Amino acid sequence: MGDLKNTCFVCKKPVTSENSEMNTTVNLPVCADCKGTDAEKKAEKEALDSLADGFVCGCI
Ligand SMILES: [Zn+2]
């Protein structure tokens, strides 16, 4: 898990702080290539879905 903060959560490519931005929704880095794309939105949703496994929300 040590590399997670240095890997784009969309395409899984290694990134640095210089060529990536933090996606504040999932708190994971996203590279410049994936930033703002539909792929980013999809990966964002998947990341949130996997996080949601640890929570029980009665609001849906
Ligand atoms: Zn990427």
N, CA, C, O and the ligand as a Tripos MOL2 file, in Angstrom:
@<TRIPOS>MOLECULE
protein
  241   239    61     0     0
PROTEIN
NO_CHARGES

@<TRIPOS>ATOM
      1 N           0.8240   -1.2110    0.0000 N.3       1 MET1
      2 CA          0.0000    0.0000    0.0000 C.3       1 MET1
      3 C           0.8580    1.2620    0.0000 C.2       1 MET1
      4 O           0.3470    2.3720   -0.1420 O.2       1 MET1
      5 N           2.1780    1.0770    0.1620 N.am      2 GLY2
      6 CA          3.0410    2.2360    0.2850 C.3       2 GLY2
      7 C           3.0830    3.1240   -0.9420 C.2       2 GLY2
      8 O           3.3550    4.3210   -0.8500 O.2       2 GLY2
      9 N           2.8050    2.5150   -2.1130 N.am      3 ASP3
     10 CA          2.8760    3.2860   -3.3410 C.3       3 ASP3
     11 C           1.5640    3.9680   -3.6950 C.2       3 ASP3
     12 O           1.4960    4.7060   -4.6780 O.2       3 ASP3
     13 N           0.5400    3.7330   -2.9210 N.am      4 LEU4
     14 CA         -0.7860    4.2250   -3.2730 C.3       4 LEU4
     15 C          -0.8020    5.7320   -3.4730 C.2       4 LEU4
     16 O          -1.4620    6.2390   -4.3800 O.2       4 LEU4
     17 N          -0.0880    6.4310   -2.6430 N.am      5 LYS5
     18 CA         -0.0920    7.8900   -2.7200 C.3       5 LYS5
     19 C           0.7000    8.4000   -3.9140 C.2       5 LYS5
     20 O           0.6410    9.5840   -4.2450 O.2       5 LYS5
     21 N           1.4490    7.4960   -4.5680 N.am      6 ASN6
     22 CA          2.2490    7.9080   -5.7100 C.3       6 ASN6
     23 C           1.7510    7.2790   -7.0020 C.2       6 ASN6
     24 O           2.4860    7.1930   -7.9860 O.2       6 ASN6
     25 N           0.4960    6.8380   -6.9900 N.am      7 THR7
     26 CA         -0.0680    6.1740   -8.1500 C.3       7 THR7
     27 C          -1.4010    6.8230   -8.5000 C.2       7 THR7
     28 O          -2.2490    7.0300   -7.6320 O.2       7 THR7
     29 N          -1.5770    7.1410   -9.7790 N.am      8 CYS8
     30 CA         -2.8530    7.6800  -10.2250 C.3       8 CYS8
     31 C          -3.9480    6.6560   -9.9490 C.2       8 CYS8
     32 O          -3.8200    5.5000  -10.3510 O.2       8 CYS8
     33 N          -5.0190    7.0550   -9.2750 N.am      9 PHE9
     34 CA         -6.0580    6.0870   -8.9250 C.3       9 PHE9
     35 C          -6.9220    5.7100  -10.1180 C.2       9 PHE9
     36 O          -7.7320    4.7870  -10.0270 O.2       9 PHE9
     37 N          -6.7610    6.4130  -11.2390 N.am     10 VAL10
     38 CA         -7.5470    6.1060  -12.4360 C.3      10 VAL10
     39 C          -6.8020    5.1050  -13.3170 C.2      10 VAL10
     40 O          -7.3310    4.0390  -13.6330 O.2      10 VAL10
     41 N          -5.5830    5.4440  -13.7120 N.am     11 CYS11
     42 CA         -4.8470    4.5980  -14.6500 C.3      11 CYS11
     43 C          -3.7440    3.7910  -13.9650 C.2      11 CYS11
     44 O          -3.0980    2.9670  -14.6120 O.2      11 CYS11
     45 N          -3.5210    4.0090  -12.6820 N.am     12 LYS12
     46 CA         -2.5420    3.2660  -11.8780 C.3      12 LYS12
     47 C          -1.1050    3.5330  -12.2920 C.2      12 LYS12
     48 O          -0.1990    2.7910  -11.9160 O.2      12 LYS12
     49 N          -0.8960    4.5840  -13.0600 N.am     13 LYS13
     50 CA          0.4730    4.9180  -13.4230 C.3      13 LYS13
     51 C           1.1430    5.6420  -12.2670 C.2      13 LYS13
     52 O           0.4830    6.3450  -11.5020 O.2      13 LYS13
     53 N           2.4640    5.4690  -12.1380 N.am     14 PRO14
     54 CA          3.1750    6.2060  -11.0970 C.3      14 PRO14
     55 C           3.1190    7.7050  -11.3780 C.2      14 PRO14
     56 O           3.2610    8.1370  -12.5220 O.2      14 PRO14
     57 N           2.9150    8.4720  -10.3500 N.am     15 VAL15
     58 CA          2.8710    9.9200  -10.4910 C.3      15 VAL15
     59 C           3.7330   10.5670   -9.4150 C.2      15 VAL15
     60 O           4.0940    9.9430   -8.4170 O.2      15 VAL15
     61 N           4.0490   11.8280   -9.6490 N.am     16 THR16
     62 CA          4.7030   12.6300   -8.6280 C.3      16 THR16
     63 C           3.7820   13.8010   -8.2950 C.2      16 THR16
     64 O           2.7700   14.0180   -8.9610 O.2      16 THR16
     65 N           4.1330   14.5260   -7.2900 N.am     17 SER17
     66 CA          3.3160   15.6780   -6.9210 C.3      17 SER17
     67 C           3.3280   16.7340   -8.0220 C.2      17 SER17
     68 O           2.4640   17.6100   -8.0650 O.2      17 SER17
     69 N           4.3240   16.6390   -8.9170 N.am     18 GLU18
     70 CA          4.4220   17.6360   -9.9900 C.3      18 GLU18
     71 C           3.5000   17.3570  -11.1670 C.2      18 GLU18
     72 O           3.0690   18.2910  -11.8420 O.2      18 GLU18
     73 N           3.1850   16.0750  -11.4300 N.am     19 ASN19
     74 CA          2.3260   15.7880  -12.5800 C.3      19 ASN19
     75 C           0.9800   15.1900  -12.1650 C.2      19 ASN19
     76 O           0.3010   14.5450  -12.9640 O.2      19 ASN19
     77 N           0.6100   15.4140  -10.9140 N.am     20 SER20
     78 CA         -0.6870   14.9150  -10.4690 C.3      20 SER20
     79 C          -1.3340   15.9200   -9.5340 C.2      20 SER20
     80 O          -0.6840   16.8250   -9.0090 O.2      20 SER20
     81 N          -2.6240   15.7360   -9.3420 N.am     21 GLU21
     82 CA         -3.3530   16.5440   -8.3690 C.3      21 GLU21
     83 C          -4.0920   15.6030   -7.4360 C.2      21 GLU21
     84 O          -4.3860   14.4650   -7.7990 O.2      21 GLU21
     85 N          -4.3890   16.0740   -6.2430 N.am     22 MET22
     86 CA         -5.1690   15.2720   -5.3260 C.3      22 MET22
     87 C          -6.6460   15.4140   -5.6740 C.2      22 MET22
     88 O          -7.1720   16.5220   -5.7740 O.2      22 MET22
     89 N          -7.2950   14.2860   -5.8540 N.am     23 ASN23
     90 CA         -8.7460   14.2980   -6.0040 C.3      23 ASN23
     91 C          -9.3380   14.3370   -4.6070 C.2      23 ASN23
     92 O          -9.2310   13.3720   -3.8510 O.2      23 ASN23
     93 N          -9.9560   15.4450   -4.2720 N.am     24 THR24
     94 CA        -10.3940   15.6380   -2.8920 C.3      24 THR24
     95 C         -11.6150   14.7910   -2.5390 C.2      24 THR24
     96 O         -11.9360   14.6180   -1.3630 O.2      24 THR24
     97 N         -12.2920   14.2650   -3.5540 N.am     25 THR25
     98 CA        -13.4480   13.4030   -3.2850 C.3      25 THR25
     99 C         -13.0170   12.0780   -2.6780 C.2      25 THR25
    100 O         -13.6050   11.6030   -1.7070 O.2      25 THR25
    101 N         -11.9700   11.4830   -3.2730 N.am     26 VAL26
    102 CA        -11.5070   10.1870   -2.7910 C.3      26 VAL26
    103 C         -10.1740   10.2870   -2.0540 C.2      26 VAL26
    104 O          -9.6800    9.3090   -1.4920 O.2      26 VAL26
    105 N          -9.5990   11.5020   -2.0700 N.am     27 ASN27
    106 CA         -8.3250   11.7430   -1.3900 C.3      27 ASN27
    107 C          -7.2050   10.8710   -1.9510 C.2      27 ASN27
    108 O          -6.3860   10.3210   -1.2150 O.2      27 ASN27
    109 N          -7.1980   10.7620   -3.2820 N.am     28 LEU28
    110 CA         -6.1730    9.9860   -3.9630 C.3      28 LEU28
    111 C          -5.6260   10.8270   -5.1090 C.2      28 LEU28
    112 O          -6.3250   11.6900   -5.6390 O.2      28 LEU28
    113 N          -4.3790   10.5760   -5.4920 N.am     29 PRO29
    114 CA         -3.7970   11.3680   -6.5870 C.3      29 PRO29
    115 C          -4.3420   10.9520   -7.9490 C.2      29 PRO29
    116 O          -4.6210    9.7790   -8.1970 O.2      29 PRO29
    117 N          -4.4860   11.9390   -8.8180 N.am     30 VAL30
    118 CA         -4.8960   11.6810  -10.1960 C.3      30 VAL30
    119 C          -3.9200   12.4160  -11.1100 C.2      30 VAL30
    120 O          -3.5920   13.5780  -10.8700 O.2      30 VAL30
    121 N          -3.4540   11.7300  -12.1690 N.am     31 CYS31
    122 CA         -2.4640   12.3440  -13.0380 C.3      31 CYS31
    123 C          -3.1230   13.3510  -13.9740 C.2      31 CYS31
    124 O          -4.3460   13.3930  -14.1100 O.2      31 CYS31
    125 N          -2.2850   14.1600  -14.6150 N.am     32 ALA32
    126 CA         -2.8010   15.2080  -15.4990 C.3      32 ALA32
    127 C          -3.5940   14.6160  -16.6600 C.2      32 ALA32
    128 O          -4.5370   15.2390  -17.1480 O.2      32 ALA32
    129 N          -3.2180   13.4130  -17.1060 N.am     33 ASP33
    130 CA         -3.9190   12.7830  -18.2270 C.3      33 ASP33
    131 C          -5.3420   12.3810  -17.8680 C.2      33 ASP33
    132 O          -6.2310   12.4060  -18.7190 O.2      33 ASP33
    133 N          -5.5570   12.0140  -16.6250 N.am     34 CYS34
    134 CA         -6.8630   11.4930  -16.2170 C.3      34 CYS34
    135 C          -7.7400   12.5610  -15.5800 C.2      34 CYS34
    136 O          -8.9550   12.3920  -15.4780 O.2      34 CYS34
    137 N          -7.1350   13.6470  -15.1550 N.am     35 LYS35
    138 CA         -7.8640   14.6950  -14.4530 C.3      35 LYS35
    139 C          -9.0060   15.2260  -15.3200 C.2      35 LYS35
    140 O          -8.7850   15.6470  -16.4560 O.2      35 LYS35
    141 N         -10.2130   15.2060  -14.7870 N.am     36 GLY36
    142 CA        -11.3520   15.7980  -15.4800 C.3      36 GLY36
    143 C         -11.9770   14.9130  -16.5430 C.2      36 GLY36
    144 O         -12.8840   15.3540  -17.2490 O.2      36 GLY36
    145 N         -11.5130   13.6680  -16.6760 N.am     37 THR37
    146 CA        -12.0580   12.7810  -17.6990 C.3      37 THR37
    147 C         -13.2060   11.9410  -17.1400 C.2      37 THR37
    148 O         -13.3990   11.8530  -15.9280 O.2      37 THR37
    149 N         -13.9590   11.3300  -18.0480 N.am     38 ASP38
    150 CA        -15.0080   10.4010  -17.6260 C.3      38 ASP38
    151 C         -14.4140    9.2230  -16.8690 C.2      38 ASP38
    152 O         -15.0280    8.6940  -15.9430 O.2      38 ASP38
    153 N         -13.1950    8.8110  -17.2760 N.am     39 ALA39
    154 CA        -12.5170    7.7090  -16.5920 C.3      39 ALA39
    155 C         -12.2700    8.0660  -15.1330 C.2      39 ALA39
    156 O         -12.3750    7.2130  -14.2500 O.2      39 ALA39
    157 N         -11.9430    9.3290  -14.8850 N.am     40 GLU40
    158 CA        -11.7370    9.7640  -13.5070 C.3      40 GLU40
    159 C         -13.0380    9.6530  -12.7170 C.2      40 GLU40
    160 O         -13.0460    9.1700  -11.5850 O.2      40 GLU40
    161 N         -14.1250   10.0990  -13.3160 N.am     41 LYS41
    162 CA        -15.4180   10.0390  -12.6200 C.3      41 LYS41
    163 C         -15.8130    8.6030  -12.2940 C.2      41 LYS41
    164 O         -16.3440    8.3070  -11.2240 O.2      41 LYS41
    165 N         -15.5300    7.7060  -13.2700 N.am     42 LYS42
    166 CA        -15.8700    6.2990  -13.0710 C.3      42 LYS42
    167 C         -15.0260    5.6970  -11.9490 C.2      42 LYS42
    168 O         -15.5460    5.0080  -11.0720 O.2      42 LYS42
    169 N         -13.7390    5.9610  -11.9880 N.am     43 ALA43
    170 CA        -12.8380    5.4390  -10.9580 C.3      43 ALA43
    171 C         -13.1850    6.0310   -9.5910 C.2      43 ALA43
    172 O         -13.0820    5.3670   -8.5590 O.2      43 ALA43
    173 N         -13.5970    7.2900   -9.6170 N.am     44 GLU44
    174 CA        -14.0150    7.9610   -8.3770 C.3      44 GLU44
    175 C         -15.2000    7.2300   -7.7520 C.2      44 GLU44
    176 O         -15.2270    6.9670   -6.5490 O.2      44 GLU44
    177 N         -16.1680    6.9130   -8.5890 N.am     45 LYS45
    178 CA        -17.3590    6.2190   -8.1030 C.3      45 LYS45
    179 C         -16.9960    4.8340   -7.5660 C.2      45 LYS45
    180 O         -17.4900    4.4100   -6.5210 O.2      45 LYS45
    181 N         -16.1180    4.1320   -8.3050 N.am     46 GLU46
    182 CA        -15.7040    2.8010   -7.8610 C.3      46 GLU46
    183 C         -14.9530    2.8670   -6.5380 C.2      46 GLU46
    184 O         -15.1340    2.0220   -5.6610 O.2      46 GLU46
    185 N         -14.1050    3.8870   -6.4090 N.am     47 ALA47
    186 CA        -13.3510    4.0470   -5.1630 C.3      47 ALA47
    187 C         -14.2980    4.3280   -4.0030 C.2      47 ALA47
    188 O         -14.1270    3.7990   -2.9050 O.2      47 ALA47
    189 N         -15.2990    5.1680   -4.2590 N.am     48 LEU48
    190 CA        -16.2560    5.4810   -3.2080 C.3      48 LEU48
    191 C         -17.0970    4.2630   -2.8530 C.2      48 LEU48
    192 O         -17.4080    4.0280   -1.6850 O.2      48 LEU48
    193 N         -17.4620    3.4880   -3.8770 N.am     49 ASP49
    194 CA        -18.2380    2.2740   -3.6260 C.3      49 ASP49
    195 C         -17.4680    1.3060   -2.7490 C.2      49 ASP49
    196 O         -18.0380    0.6820   -1.8540 O.2      49 ASP49
    197 N         -16.1600    1.1780   -3.0080 N.am     50 SER50
    198 CA        -15.3700    0.2500   -2.2120 C.3      50 SER50
    199 C         -15.1840    0.7850   -0.7930 C.2      50 SER50
    200 O         -15.1530    0.0170    0.1690 O.2      50 SER50
    201 N         -15.0640    2.0910   -0.6720 N.am     51 LEU51
    202 CA        -14.9890    2.6860    0.6650 C.3      51 LEU51
    203 C         -16.3010    2.4890    1.4090 C.2      51 LEU51
    204 O         -16.3200    2.2650    2.6190 O.2      51 LEU51
    205 N         -17.3960    2.5760    0.6630 N.am     52 ALA52
    206 CA        -18.7160    2.5080    1.2800 C.3      52 ALA52
    207 C         -18.9860    1.1440    1.8970 C.2      52 ALA52
    208 O         -19.8720    1.0110    2.7410 O.2      52 ALA52
    209 N         -18.2310    0.1280    1.4840 N.am     53 ASP53
    210 CA        -18.3950   -1.1910    2.0850 C.3      53 ASP53
    211 C         -18.1550   -1.1510    3.5910 C.2      53 ASP53
    212 O         -18.7030   -1.9610    4.3380 O.2      53 ASP53
    213 N         -17.3380   -0.2110    4.0220 N.am     54 GLY54
    214 CA        -17.0200   -0.1120    5.4400 C.3      54 GLY54
    215 C         -18.0260    0.7140    6.2260 C.2      54 GLY54
    216 O         -17.9280    0.8320    7.4470 O.2      54 GLY54
    217 N         -18.9870    1.2810    5.5220 N.am     55 PHE55
    218 CA        -19.9630    2.1440    6.2010 C.3      55 PHE55
    219 C         -21.3730    1.6330    5.9020 C.2      55 PHE55
    220 O         -21.6180    1.0330    4.8560 O.2      55 PHE55
    221 N         -22.2610    1.8720    6.8000 N.am     56 VAL56
    222 CA        -23.6560    1.5670    6.5350 C.3      56 VAL56
    223 C         -24.4190    2.8920    6.5800 C.2      56 VAL56
    224 O         -24.4920    3.5670    7.6060 O.2      56 VAL56
    225 N         -24.9770    3.2250    5.4310 N.am     57 CYS57
    226 CA        -25.7170    4.4740    5.3430 C.3      57 CYS57
    227 C         -27.1750    4.1600    5.0320 C.2      57 CYS57
    228 O         -27.4690    3.4640    4.0610 O.2      57 CYS57
    229 N         -28.0540    4.6520    5.8240 N.am     58 GLY58
    230 CA        -29.4700    4.3810    5.6190 C.3      58 GLY58
    231 C         -30.1570    5.4150    4.7660 C.2      58 GLY58
    232 O         -31.3850    5.4590    4.6980 O.2      58 GLY58
    233 N         -29.3610    6.2570    4.1060 N.am     59 CYS59
    234 CA        -29.9670    7.3820    3.4380 C.3      59 CYS59
    235 C         -30.3890    7.0790    2.0100 C.2      59 CYS59
    236 O         -31.0100    7.9240    1.3650 O.2      59 CYS59
    237 N         -30.0660    5.8860    1.4960 N.am     60 ILE60
    238 CA        -30.4320    5.5780    0.1180 C.3      60 ILE60
    239 C         -31.6660    4.6760    0.0950 C.2      60 ILE60
    240 O         -32.1370    4.3010   -0.9800 O.2      60 ILE60
    241 ZN         -3.9980    8.6560  -14.6290 Zn       61 ZN61
@<TRIPOS>BOND
     1     1     2 1
     2     2     3 1
     3     3     4 2
     4     3     5 am
     5     5     6 1
     6     6     7 1
     7     7     8 2
     8     7     9 am
     9     9    10 1
    10    10    11 1
    11    11    12 2
    12    11    13 am
    13    13    14 1
    14    14    15 1
    15    15    16 2
    16    15    17 am
    17    17    18 1
    18    18    19 1
    19    19    20 2
    20    19    21 am
    21    21    22 1
    22    22    23 1
    23    23    24 2
    24    23    25 am
    25    25    26 1
    26    26    27 1
    27    27    28 2
    28    27    29 am
    29    29    30 1
    30    30    31 1
    31    31    32 2
    32    31    33 am
    33    33    34 1
    34    34    35 1
    35    35    36 2
    36    35    37 am
    37    37    38 1
    38    38    39 1
    39    39    40 2
    40    39    41 am
    41    41    42 1
    42    42    43 1
    43    43    44 2
    44    43    45 am
    45    45    46 1
    46    46    47 1
    47    47    48 2
    48    47    49 am
    49    49    50 1
    50    50    51 1
    51    51    52 2
    52    51    53 am
    53    53    54 1
    54    54    55 1
    55    55    56 2
    56    55    57 am
    57    57    58 1
    58    58    59 1
    59    59    60 2
    60    59    61 am
    61    61    62 1
    62    62    63 1
    63    63    64 2
    64    63    65 am
    65    65    66 1
    66    66    67 1
    67    67    68 2
    68    67    69 am
    69    69    70 1
    70    70    71 1
    71    71    72 2
    72    71    73 am
    73    73    74 1
    74    74    75 1
    75    75    76 2
    76    75    77 am
    77    77    78 1
    78    78    79 1
    79    79    80 2
    80    79    81 am
    81    81    82 1
    82    82    83 1
    83    83    84 2
    84    83    85 am
    85    85    86 1
    86    86    87 1
    87    87    88 2
    88    87    89 am
    89    89    90 1
    90    90    91 1
    91    91    92 2
    92    91    93 am
    93    93    94 1
    94    94    95 1
    95    95    96 2
    96    95    97 am
    97    97    98 1
    98    98    99 1
    99    99   100 2
   100    99   101 am
   101   101   102 1
   102   102   103 1
   103   103   104 2
   104   103   105 am
   105   105   106 1
   106   106   107 1
   107   107   108 2
   108   107   109 am
   109   109   110 1
   110   110   111 1
   111   111   112 2
   112   111   113 am
   113   113   114 1
   114   114   115 1
   115   115   116 2
   116   115   117 am
   117   117   118 1
   118   118   119 1
   119   119   120 2
   120   119   121 am
   121   121   122 1
   122   122   123 1
   123   123   124 2
   124   123   125 am
   125   125   126 1
   126   126   127 1
   127   127   128 2
   128   127   129 am
   129   129   130 1
   130   130   131 1
   131   131   132 2
   132   131   133 am
   133   133   134 1
   134   134   135 1
   135   135   136 2
   136   135   137 am
   137   137   138 1
   138   138   139 1
   139   139   140 2
   140   139   141 am
   141   141   142 1
   142   142   143 1
   143   143   144 2
   144   143   145 am
   145   145   146 1
   146   146   147 1
   147   147   148 2
   148   147   149 am
   149   149   150 1
   150   150   151 1
   151   151   152 2
   152   151   153 am
   153   153   154 1
   154   154   155 1
   155   155   156 2
   156   155   157 am
   157   157   158 1
   158   158   159 1
   159   159   160 2
   160   159   161 am
   161   161   162 1
   162   162   163 1
   163   163   164 2
   164   163   165 am
   165   165   166 1
   166   166   167 1
   167   167   168 2
   168   167   169 am
   169   169   170 1
   170   170   171 1
   171   171   172 2
   172   171   173 am
   173   173   174 1
   174   174   175 1
   175   175   176 2
   176   175   177 am
   177   177   178 1
   178   178   179 1
   179   179   180 2
   180   179   181 am
   181   181   182 1
   182   182   183 1
   183   183   184 2
   184   183   185 am
   185   185   186 1
   186   186   187 1
   187   187   188 2
   188   187   189 am
   189   189   190 1
   190   190   191 1
   191   191   192 2
   192   191   193 am
   193   193   194 1
   194   194   195 1
   195   195   196 2
   196   195   197 am
   197   197   198 1
   198   198   199 1
   199   199   200 2
   200   199   201 am
   201   201   202 1
   202   202   203 1
   203   203   204 2
   204   203   205 am
   205   205   206 1
   206   206   207 1
   207   207   208 2
   208   207   209 am
   209   209   210 1
   210   210   211 1
   211   211   212 2
   212   211   213 am
   213   213   214 1
   214   214   215 1
   215   215   216 2
   216   215   217 am
   217   217   218 1
   218   218   219 1
   219   219   220 2
   220   219   221 am
   221   221   222 1
   222   222   223 1
   223   223   224 2
   224   223   225 am
   225   225   226 1
   226   226   227 1
   227   227   228 2
   228   227   229 am
   229   229   230 1
   230   230   231 1
   231   231   232 2
   232   231   233 am
   233   233   234 1
   234   234   235 1
   235   235   236 2
   236   235   237 am
   237   237   238 1
   238   238   239 1
   239   239   240 2
@<TRIPOS>SUBSTRUCTURE
     1 MET1         2 RESIDUE 1 A MET
     2 GLY2         6 RESIDUE 1 A GLY
     3 ASP3        10 RESIDUE 1 A ASP
     4 LEU4        14 RESIDUE 1 A LEU
     5 LYS5        18 RESIDUE 1 A LYS
     6 ASN6        22 RESIDUE 1 A ASN
     7 THR7        26 RESIDUE 1 A THR
     8 CYS8        30 RESIDUE 1 A CYS
     9 PHE9        34 RESIDUE 1 A PHE
    10 VAL10       38 RESIDUE 1 A VAL
    11 CYS11       42 RESIDUE 1 A CYS
    12 LYS12       46 RESIDUE 1 A LYS
    13 LYS13       50 RESIDUE 1 A LYS
    14 PRO14       54 RESIDUE 1 A PRO
    15 VAL15       58 RESIDUE 1 A VAL
    16 THR16       62 RESIDUE 1 A THR
    17 SER17       66 RESIDUE 1 A SER
    18 GLU18       70 RESIDUE 1 A GLU
    19 ASN19       74 RESIDUE 1 A ASN
    20 SER20       78 RESIDUE 1 A SER
    21 GLU21       82 RESIDUE 1 A GLU
    22 MET22       86 RESIDUE 1 A MET
    23 ASN23       90 RESIDUE 1 A ASN
    24 THR24       94 RESIDUE 1 A THR
    25 THR25       98 RESIDUE 1 A THR
    26 VAL26      102 RESIDUE 1 A VAL
    27 ASN27      106 RESIDUE 1 A ASN
    28 LEU28      110 RESIDUE 1 A LEU
    29 PRO29      114 RESIDUE 1 A PRO
    30 VAL30      118 RESIDUE 1 A VAL
    31 CYS31      122 RESIDUE 1 A CYS
    32 ALA32      126 RESIDUE 1 A ALA
    33 ASP33      130 RESIDUE 1 A ASP
    34 CYS34      134 RESIDUE 1 A CYS
    35 LYS35      138 RESIDUE 1 A LYS
    36 GLY36      142 RESIDUE 1 A GLY
    37 THR37      146 RESIDUE 1 A THR
    38 ASP38      150 RESIDUE 1 A ASP
    39 ALA39      154 RESIDUE 1 A ALA
    40 GLU40      158 RESIDUE 1 A GLU
    41 LYS41      162 RESIDUE 1 A LYS
    42 LYS42      166 RESIDUE 1 A LYS
    43 ALA43      170 RESIDUE 1 A ALA
    44 GLU44      174 RESIDUE 1 A GLU
    45 LYS45      178 RESIDUE 1 A LYS
    46 GLU46      182 RESIDUE 1 A GLU
    47 ALA47      186 RESIDUE 1 A ALA
    48 LEU48      190 RESIDUE 1 A LEU
    49 ASP49      194 RESIDUE 1 A ASP
    50 SER50      198 RESIDUE 1 A SER
    51 LEU51      202 RESIDUE 1 A LEU
    52 ALA52      206 RESIDUE 1 A ALA
    53 ASP53      210 RESIDUE 1 A ASP
    54 GLY54      214 RESIDUE 1 A GLY
    55 PHE55      218 RESIDUE 1 A PHE
    56 VAL56      222 RESIDUE 1 A VAL
    57 CYS57      226 RESIDUE 1 A CYS
    58 GLY58      230 RESIDUE 1 A GLY
    59 CYS59      234 RESIDUE 1 A CYS
    60 ILE60      238 RESIDUE 1 A ILE
    61 ZN61       241 GROUP 0 **** ****
